[in-house]
Amino acid sequence: MGEAIITRRGGGASLKESHEFIYSASSIDYGGHIKAIAFDNNYLYVGGSGPRKVYKLYKSDLTKVAESIDYGGEIRAITLDDNYLYVGGLTTQKVYKLNKSNLSKVAESIACDGNIWAMTSDNTYLYVGDGYPARKVYKLNKSDLSKVAESPYYDNDIQAIASDNNYLYVGGRGDTNKVYKLNKSDLTKVAESIRYGYITAMTSDDSYLYVCGGSGYTNKVYKLNKSDLSQVTESISYSYNITAITSDDSYLYIGGVNLNQIYKLYKSNLSQVTEPMDYGSGITAMTSDNIYLYVSDRTTRKVFKQNKIAYLYKNLKLIVIGSV
């Protein structure tokens, strides 16, 4: 049983999840739009435009611990392991390897042939999604950031990557508008999905991909089988591009730069769980752990920590910190 903060609430006769987002903390103003967030057990690592640095924040209260050197361009992707951060973005078009402890730079890759929009990693390698003119995935050794392999041409900027033990799943904006499934070993293509419009964000679990795609005023989340990229179901349409998605065991959380709300969806059928939380400003980045959402918006340029779990029991409201 986790620790609980208890306040009065009328009605109710049993323990029931209330699906409320409860504000917990906020960071200082980053000084620009935050476009990438990564985390470990104790810290968040955020980057974006403006200062073009990585800020290291305590997860507990979002106070700043350290900052990196200027990356030289807008930071669009951060991934990490036990000891290092790997940072990529625009203009500089390189991957920087940073010590997690103090954010000092350890190494940098050669320049990619375009802007870095997305990145993921496993125990040994980085997988970097590139933009114009290359529009490929590059496989790099984490040890020295040397290039191991590259994928076929995607036809446009790769803006979303997910991975599992054996495969990568990549998507982007432009002519292709499909998800490609690639072998991690040599980045050869195994399968491709049908077209879904601009693919702007993606997440996955053991069996499924959740792909944010669309254009104009028809933007949806699509649930695909990872095995063959066939479609299982789709969400309702949203008015603007969904550019941020994160998930837990049961739910998806989505938002966007022009979609000024956070929507909570059931992973099973992509139906909406509850009324969206209105931020009043576009969502530029979002991630989550078991208990909290960490959200950045376009106006305040801060990270907000929101408790995902609230339960009702008899006439009490319990905000659970931990597990139940």
N, C-alpha and C positions, 0 to 999 in steps of 0.2 A: 504493500500500500504506500503510495506516495504522500508527501506533505500536501495539505490542502488549506487554502484560504477560504473561510466560510463567511457568507453574508446572508442576510434575511431575504427570502423570496417567497411570495405567497403561492399556495396551491401545490399540487403534485403529490403523488403517493408512492413513487418508486424511483430508483436510480435511473436517470435518463440523460443521454447526451443532448446538450442544448444547441450545439453547432454555432456557438458564439465565438467571435474573435475578441480577445481581451487584451488591451494595451498593456505592455510590460515595461518597455524602455525605448529610448531613442539615442542615436549617436549625434555627434557634432555634424555640422554641414560639411560635406566632403569638398565643396568648392566647385563642383561640376556634376554632371549626370553620372551616377553609378551604373555601370553596364555589366559588371561581373561580380559575383559573390561566391566564395568557397568557404568551407568550414572544416574544423576538426573538433575534437572533444571540448576544447576550451576557448577557441578563438574563431573569429570571422576574419576573412581577408577580402577586401573590396577594392575595386579599381574602376576607372572610367575616364571621362574627359576632364577638362579643367586642370587640376594638378598633375594628372597622368601618372599617378603614383599608386602603389598598393598601400592601403592602411590596414594595420593589424588591430583588431578590436577585441576586447573581452566579450565573450558571449553573454556573460552574466548581466552586465549593465551597459555594454556597448561603448565604454570609454576607450580611447585610443592608447595603444601600447607602443607602436612603432610605425614608421613609414619608410618606404623604399626610395631609391633615386627615381628621377623622372624617366619614364619609359620612352618618351619622345613622341608618343602618339596616343590616341585614345585606346585604353585597355578594354578589350572585348571578351577575353577568355582567360580564366584561371583554373588550373587543376593542381592537385597536390598529392604528396605521399607523406610518410612519417617524418621526413626531415626537410623536404624542399617544396617550394612553390614553382610552378611553371606558368609564365605569363606571356600572353600574346595580344596583338592588336593591330591598329592601323598605322600607317606612315612608316614606322620603324620596320614592321613586317618580319620581325625576328621573335624567337622564343627566348625569354630571359629565365635563367634558373636562379632562384633566390633561396638563401637560408631562411627557414621558417622562424628561427629564433629571433633574428634581428633584421631580417629582410635585406641583408647585404647580398650583392650580386656575386654568384659563383661562376657562371658561364653564360654565353649566348650562342645561339645557332647562327648559321649562315642566313642571309636574307631569303625569305620565301619569295615566290614570284608574284605575290599579291598580298592584300591585307588578310590578316588572320581573324576570322570571325567566330570560330568554334574550336574546342579542343577537349580531348579526354585522355585518359591514361590507364595503364595496368601496372603490374609490378616492374616491368622492364622497359616499356616503350610509351612514347607519346604519339597521339594521332591528331594531326593538326589540319583543320579545314581552311582552305585557302580561297581567296577571291580572285578577281580579274588581275592578270590574264590567265593564270595557271588553272584555277578552279579544280583543284585536286585535293586529295588527302595525302599528307606526308607522314610517314612513320619514322620517328626519330628515337635513337638511343637516349634514355634518360641520363645515362652516366656522363656523356660528353656532348649530347645534342647533335650528333652526326646523323645523316640521313641513311635509312635502311632501305626504304621502298617508297613508291608513290602509286597512287591509284590511277585508273583511267580518268579522262576528262569528264567533268560533270555537266558542262554546258553553262553553268552560271555559279555565282558565289555560294559556297557551302556555309550555311548559317546555323546548322544544328547537327550534332553528333551524339549518338548513344552507343553503348557497347555492352557486351557480355563476355564470357570466357573465350569464345571463338570468333565472334563476328562484330563488325561495326555496322551501324545504320546511319546513313547520312542523308541530309536534305538541304534544300536551299531555295533561293528566289530566282525567277527568270524563266528560261525556256523549258527546262527539264521538269520542274515541279513534281518530282517523284522522290520516293525513298529508295536508295540503293542499299542493298545488303552486300557487304564486302568481307572476304576472308581476312582476318587480322594478320595471318602469316605473311601474305604477299600482296594484299589489297586488291586481289582480283574480284570481279563482280560475280555474285552468286545468284542474285535475284533483283527485281525491281518492282515497285508498286505501280498502280495506276496514277494518273495525275491528280494532285490535290491543290493546285494553285500554289501561291508562294508559301513555302514551308519555312516558318520563322522560329519554331521552338519544338523540342521533342524531349520526352522522358520515357522510361521503360521499367518493366518489372521482369519477373522470371519468364513470363509467357507472351507478354504483349508490349507493343509500342503505342504511345499516345502522341499523336502528331498534330501540331497546330498548323493548319493550312487554309488558304483561301485568297481572295482578292476583292477589292471594292468593298461592298457591304455584305458579302457572304463569306464569313470566316467561322470555321468550326474546329472542334477537336475530333480526330479520327482514331479509333482503336483498331490496331492491326495485329494479326498473328505474326509473331516473329519468325515462325517457321517458313512461311511462304509469302509474307507481306499482303495476304488477303485481308479485306476489310471485315471487321466484326460488327461494328456499329459506329454511329457518329452523333455528335451533340447537336443542339439547336444552333442556328446561325447567330453570330454576334456582329455588331455593327462595324467593328474595327479589328485590325490585325491583333492576334494573340501573340505577344512577343515574349511572354514569361510563363513558365509552367514548372511546377514542382509537385511531388506526390509523397504519400505515405502508404501504409498497407491497404487502406480502404478508399482514399479520396485523392482527387486531383485539385490543385489550386491554380487558377489561371488569371492572368492580367495582361495589360498591354499599354504601350506608350500613349495611345489615344483612347484606350479602354480604361476609364478612370475608376474601375471597381475591381475587387477581387471576388471571383466566383469559386465556390466549392462544389465539385461534381463527384458523384459516385463513379468509381472506376468500373464498376460492373456494367452499367448501361449508359454512362455519361449524362445522366439526368442531373438537374440542379438540386442540391441538397437543401439550400436555404436561400433567403434573399441575399444578394451580394453586399459586401461591405464597400461603401462609397468612400474613395480616397480624395475625391475632388481634384485629382491630378493623375497624370499618366504613370503607370508602373514601369520602371526602367530595368529592374532586376528583382529576382525573388528566389529564395531557397528555403529549405525547411529541415528540421530534425524531428525527433519523435514527438516533441511537445510544442515547439514554436515555429512560426513563420518569421522570416527575416525579409523585409520588403523595403525597397527604395523607390521613391517617387520623383517626378520631374521637377516639382516646385520647391520642396524643402531640401532636396539633395542629401537627405539623411537616410539612415537605416532605421526602420521601426521593427521592434520585436513584439510579436503578437502571440498570445497564448491560444493554441488551437483547441484546447480541451476544457470544456466546462460541463459539469453534470448537475442535474437537479435531483434532489432527494427530499421528499416530503415538502417542507416549507423552507428548505435551505438551498442556496446556490453554492456549489463547491467548485472552485477553480483549482484543478489538480495539477500540482507540480511534481511530475514523476509518472508513476503508472498506477492503474487501479486493477 
